[in-house]
Amino acid sequence: MTRAAARGLCADCTSAEEITSSKGSRFVLCRLSYSDPRFPRYPRLPVLACGGYTPRPPDPRTASTTSTS
Ligand code: SF4
């Protein structure tokens, strides 16, 4: 399983922040949890459905540059 698949929706959500512990464990902190108690601070992964999911816009460095004109 890839890292993105292991995180589910959190893998590309604007509210997700990857945290690495002092022992090297990685987990996701959900920044929506700061303002909305419906969201756990450290969601159980993989998150397969989430009302707060907001996908990150494509990275312009890797996005396709196809023209529509
Ligand atoms: S809003 Fe949902 S998908 Fe986004 S980081 Fe929080 S738990 Fe993950």
Residues whose N, C-alpha, C, O or C-beta is under 5 A from the ligand:
A	BS01	SF4	L9 C10 C13 S15 A16 C30 L32 P43 V47 C50 G52 Y53
